[in-house]
């Protein structure tokens, strides 16, 4: 699962690195600055077509976002491995 928080942070940091304001981004996307702010903060989900435009504007590859894994997924996989190991131990007892 993709880490939504990581995506938001990547977009925010990249926007700032490129010297763009939320107002600049909103203008490029043909939306209002408050609407862009909602998207960037994660208050509203960014529609796929708008996300694509944001990535193009900021020169971010989709692969970069796919690599941002949700920390809970990592924890869940670890717990599954532990549970599997405990089951094997229990069967041996």
N, C-alpha and C positions, 0 to 999 in steps of 0.2 A: 504494500500500500504506500502511496506517495505521502510525504510529510507536508501537509498544507502549511503548517507554520514555517517550514523551511522554504517553501515556494514564496510565501509572502516576504520573508526576510531577504531572499535572493533578489526579488524584484525591487524591494525598497533600497537595499544596499547598492544594487547596480544603477538604479535611477539616480541616486545621490552621487555615485562615482562619476556618472556621466554629466553631472551638473544640471540635471533636469529637476524642475519642481513638479509637484502634483498638478499645478495649473498647466504646465507645459505638456504633461502627459495627457491630461484631459482634452486639451486643444487638439493634439495629434489623433486622439481617439474619437473626436467629435462628441464628447460627453461633458457634463459639468464637472467642476473640480470636486464638489461634495460627493458626486457619484463615484469618481475615481478614488477618492479617499475611502469610501465604504469598501470598495473592492480591495484596495491595498491593505486595509486593516483586517479584512476578512469578515466584515460585518455582512456582506452580501457576496454570494459566489460570482466569480468573474465568468461571464459567458465564454464558451470555447472560442468563438470568433474574436472576441475582445482579447482573450489571453494570447491568441496567436499574434494579434497586432502588437500587444505589449512586448512579447518576446522579440518580434522583428525590430521594434523601435529600440529596445535595449540590447539587441544583438546577443540574445541568450538562446542557446540551443535547447530543444525539448529534451534531449538526452541528459543535460545537466539537471533538469528538474526530476527526471525519472530516477536519478541516482540519489535523490534526497529521500531516504527511507524514514518512515515513522519509527521513532524509538520504541514505541509499544510493540511494533511488529518484531523487533529484535528481541525484546523481553519475552514475548509469546513463544518465539521459536526456541529460546533457551529453556523456558518452562516445559515445553513439549519434549525436548531432549532429556531433561531431568526426569519427567514422568516416565518416559520410555525406559530409561536406565533403571528406575525404581521397579518398574514392572518386571524387567529381566531378573533383578535381584530377588524379587518376591517369588518368581517362578522357581528359582534355584533353592529357595528355602523350603 
